[in-house]
Amino acid sequence: MDQHLREQMREHFADLSNEEVLGQLGNQKTIRILEETLGDDILPELNGLKARDLDLGEKLTADDVTKYFPGVKQSVDTLLDVDGSTPNVWIQTFSDKDYIKYLAQMTILGGGMMGYLGTAICTLDFTPSLEALAVGESIAMSLGALSTLFGSPNFYDPNKENISLVKSNVARARGVMAHEYVHRVQDVVGIPFGGKHTYLSEGMAENVRDIVGKDFEDADDSLRYENLRSRFHNMQNAYRLLAKSLGSKVKKDLIQRGQPWVQPFEKMYAYGTAFCHIQEREQGQDFYRKLTNRAKQQLATIPSR
């Protein structure tokens, strides 16, 4: 999809921008729903799975992608009422040019941000300097080189229509395949992702991941564990953030110990997952199909240039 169409679709979905989503979440009703979901649904099941000796699988291989991705794609397509083409799915290694390019972009961006923040913190002067940028670049280059050891982000590249996966365990990777393929669907049908619609796009991807994962979980509790672990992380982060903003007291037994704060990049997953969860409670799983159909209908009305 070209940039012109993406801008048109962002305008069409202005009612589901980050600002609008956050506005709908900021109330005590949301807090009660999150407490109920965490306490009655997620934690009892997650703790039960933790107590078992689950086999999460070996590190992801190309054969695993070939084996599992078609089934994941079919489940997502059925849920969202789409019939999309199959994207290229690859595993991140230093032998891939796209991966090297991605790391370079993150290094440049991260270096600039670190240099700017370093200047601000050390001098209380928020004017960027070449010296600060140089220091930031050095730090970020080191972090970029180490990222393959600790895992870098999974991502969908809308320009090349590729899905890139980290070498995680197979159970986790199967859930990630669903998440990233949802971004592929969003891009094709016109649901905005990233920017001012990050909460919607990430929340939809996470919740669809959880739904379609259940198509395969009966035979593999390890997949359920990984999907549920991700869901708990996002929902408890939303609970903590929203409770703090509303001045509500957090119930300690509903949050993970040893995590004193929510990382800035985690907010989009937290708010998005909570928002889509609430919409799903009210509208059912058709909420996601309605989003894709709304996008397809609007996209069809936009003249091509």
C-alpha positions in Angstrom: 0.0 0.0 0.0 1.4 3.4 -1.0 1.8 6.3 1.4 -1.1 8.2 -0.1 -3.5 5.4 0.7 -2.0 4.9 4.2 -2.7 8.6 5.0 -6.2 8.4 3.8 -6.9 5.4 6.0 -5.4 7.0 9.0 -7.9 9.8 8.6 -10.7 7.4 8.2 -9.7 5.6 11.5 -9.2 8.9 13.4 -11.9 7.7 15.9 -9.5 4.9 16.9 -6.3 6.9 17.3 -4.0 6.4 20.3 -5.6 9.5 22.0 -9.1 8.2 21.4 -8.3 4.7 22.7 -6.6 6.1 25.8 -9.6 8.3 26.4 -11.9 5.3 26.4 -9.7 3.4 28.8 -9.4 6.1 31.5 -12.2 5.2 33.9 -12.9 3.0 36.9 -14.9 0.5 34.8 -11.8 -0.4 32.9 -9.9 -1.0 36.2 -12.7 -3.3 37.4 -12.6 -5.3 34.1 -8.8 -5.6 34.2 -8.9 -6.8 37.9 -11.6 -9.4 37.0 -9.7 -10.6 33.9 -6.4 -10.9 35.7 -7.7 -12.4 38.9 -10.4 -14.7 37.5 -9.2 -15.7 34.1 -5.5 -15.2 33.3 -3.6 -15.8 36.6 -5.3 -19.1 37.7 -4.7 -20.7 34.3 -1.2 -19.2 34.0 -0.1 -20.4 37.4 -1.5 -23.9 36.7 0.6 -24.1 33.5 3.7 -22.7 35.4 3.5 -25.6 37.8 3.9 -28.1 35.0 7.1 -29.1 33.2 6.2 -27.9 29.7 8.4 -28.5 26.7 8.6 -25.1 25.0 10.6 -26.6 22.1 14.0 -26.0 20.6 15.1 -22.7 18.9 13.1 -21.8 15.8 14.3 -23.1 12.5 13.3 -22.6 8.8 11.7 -26.0 8.9 9.5 -24.9 11.8 8.4 -21.8 9.9 7.4 -24.0 6.9 5.6 -26.4 9.2 3.6 -23.9 11.4 3.1 -20.7 9.4 0.5 -22.0 6.9 -1.8 -23.1 9.7 -1.3 -19.8 11.6 -2.1 -17.8 8.4 -5.2 -19.9 7.7 -6.6 -19.3 11.2 -6.0 -15.5 11.1 -7.5 -15.3 7.6 -10.6 -17.1 8.7 -11.1 -15.0 11.8 -10.6 -11.7 10.0 -12.4 -12.7 6.8 -9.5 -12.2 4.5 -7.6 -14.2 1.9 -4.2 -12.7 1.8 -1.1 -13.7 -0.1 1.6 -15.4 1.9 4.5 -13.1 2.9 8.1 -14.1 3.0 8.9 -15.2 6.6 12.6 -15.3 7.6 14.6 -15.8 10.8 17.0 -13.0 11.8 20.7 -13.6 11.2 23.7 -11.5 10.3 23.7 -13.0 6.8 20.4 -11.3 5.9 20.8 -7.9 4.3 17.3 -6.7 5.5 18.3 -7.6 9.1 21.6 -5.7 8.8 19.7 -2.7 7.4 17.2 -2.9 10.2 19.9 -3.0 12.9 21.6 0.0 11.2 18.4 2.0 11.3 17.8 1.2 15.0 21.5 2.0 15.7 21.2 5.4 14.1 17.9 6.2 15.7 18.9 4.8 19.1 22.2 6.7 19.0 20.6 10.0 18.3 18.1 9.6 21.1 20.7 8.4 23.6 22.9 11.3 22.7 20.1 13.8 23.0 19.1 12.4 26.4 22.6 12.3 27.6 23.0 16.0 26.8 19.8 16.9 28.6 20.6 14.8 31.7 24.2 15.9 32.1 23.9 19.6 31.3 20.2 20.3 31.7 20.6 21.8 28.2 18.1 20.2 25.8 19.9 21.4 22.7 21.5 18.4 20.8 25.2 18.4 20.2 27.6 16.6 17.9 29.6 15.4 20.8 26.5 13.8 22.5 25.5 12.2 19.2 28.9 10.7 18.8 28.8 9.2 22.3 25.2 7.9 21.7 26.3 6.3 18.4 29.1 4.4 20.0 26.8 3.1 22.8 24.1 2.2 20.3 26.5 0.4 18.0 27.6 -1.8 20.9 24.0 -2.5 21.8 23.2 -3.3 18.2 26.1 -5.8 18.0 24.9 -7.5 21.2 21.3 -7.6 20.1 21.6 -10.9 18.4 22.7 -12.5 21.6 19.7 -11.3 23.6 17.1 -11.1 20.9 16.0 -8.2 18.8 12.4 -7.3 17.9 10.2 -9.4 15.6 8.8 -7.1 12.9 6.7 -6.8 9.8 8.3 -4.7 7.0 5.5 -3.1 5.0 7.8 -1.9 2.3 9.1 -5.4 1.4 6.1 -7.3 2.9 8.4 -9.5 4.9 8.0 -10.9 8.4 11.2 -11.2 10.5 11.4 -13.5 13.5 13.8 -13.8 16.4 15.2 -17.2 17.1 13.0 -17.8 20.2 11.6 -21.2 21.2 9.1 -22.7 18.9 6.1 -22.3 21.2 6.7 -18.5 21.5 7.5 -18.1 17.8 4.2 -19.6 16.8 2.4 -16.9 18.7 4.6 -14.3 17.2 3.9 -15.5 13.7 0.2 -14.8 14.3 1.0 -11.3 15.7 3.2 -10.3 12.8 0.9 -11.7 10.2 -2.0 -9.6 11.6 0.2 -6.6 10.9 0.5 -7.9 7.3 -3.3 -8.1 7.1 -3.7 -4.6 8.5 -1.3 -3.2 5.9 -3.1 -4.9 3.0 -6.7 -4.1 4.0 -5.9 -0.6 5.2 -6.1 -0.7 9.0 -3.4 1.8 10.1 -0.6 0.5 12.2 2.2 2.4 13.9 2.3 6.2 14.6 -1.0 7.6 16.0 -2.7 4.2 15.7 -0.1 2.0 17.5 -2.5 1.1 20.3 -5.1 -0.2 17.9 -2.7 -2.1 15.7 -0.7 -3.7 18.5 -3.8 -4.5 20.6 -5.5 -6.2 17.6 -2.4 -8.2 16.8 -2.0 -9.4 20.4 -5.6 -10.4 20.9 -5.9 -12.1 17.6 -2.7 -14.0 18.5 -4.5 -15.2 21.6 -7.7 -16.2 19.8 -6.1 -18.2 16.9 -3.6 -19.8 19.3 -6.5 -21.7 20.8 -6.9 -23.5 17.5 -3.7 -25.4 18.2 -3.5 -25.4 22.0 -5.4 -28.6 22.7 -2.5 -30.5 21.5 0.3 -28.3 22.9 -0.1 -26.6 26.3 3.3 -24.9 25.7 1.8 -22.6 23.1 -1.0 -21.7 25.5 1.5 -20.9 28.2 3.5 -18.6 25.9 0.4 -16.8 24.6 -1.0 -16.5 28.1 2.3 -15.2 29.5 2.4 -12.4 26.9 -1.3 -11.6 27.6 -0.7 -11.4 31.3 2.3 -9.1 30.8 0.3 -6.7 28.6 -2.8 -6.7 30.8 -1.0 -6.2 34.1 1.0 -3.3 32.5 -2.3 -1.7 31.4 -3.7 -2.2 34.9 -0.7 -0.6 36.6 -0.6 2.4 34.2 -4.3 3.1 34.3 -4.6 2.7 38.0 -1.7 5.1 38.6 -3.3 7.7 36.2 -6.6 7.4 38.0 -5.1 7.4 41.5 -6.4 3.9 42.2 -4.6 1.4 44.5 -3.2 -1.6 42.7 -3.9 -5.1 44.0 -0.4 -6.6 44.5 -1.5 -10.1 43.9 -2.5 -9.2 40.4 0.9 -7.9 39.2 4.3 -9.4 38.7 6.8 -8.9 41.5 10.2 -7.5 40.7 9.0 -5.2 37.9 8.8 -1.8 39.4 7.9 0.1 36.2 6.5 -0.3 32.7 9.0 0.4 29.9 7.9 3.2 27.5 7.7 0.9 24.5 5.5 -1.5 26.4 2.7 1.0 26.7 1.4 0.5 23.2 1.0 -3.3 23.8 -0.6 -2.6 27.2 -3.1 0.0 26.2 -3.9 -1.8 23.0 -4.4 -5.2 24.5 -6.7 -3.8 27.2 -8.7 -1.7 24.7 -9.3 -4.6 22.3 -10.1 -6.9 25.2 -12.9 -4.6 26.3 -14.2 -4.3 22.8 -14.1 -8.1 22.4 -16.1 -8.4 25.7 -18.8 -6.1 24.3 -18.9 -7.1 20.6 -17.4 -10.6 20.6 -14.6 -11.8 18.3 -16.5 -10.2 15.4 -15.0 -6.9 16.5 -11.8 -7.8 14.6 -13.7 -8.9 11.5 -15.7 -5.6 11.6 -12.4 -3.7 11.6 -11.1 -5.5 8.5 -14.4 -5.2 6.7 -14.6 -1.5 7.5 -11.1 -0.9 6.2 -11.8 -2.9 3.0 -15.0 -1.0 2.3 -13.3 2.4 2.8 -10.2 1.4 0.8 -12.4 0.6 -2.1 -13.8 4.1 -2.2 -10.4 5.8 -2.4 -9.4 6.6 -6.0 -5.9 5.4 -7.0 -3.4 8.0 -8.1 
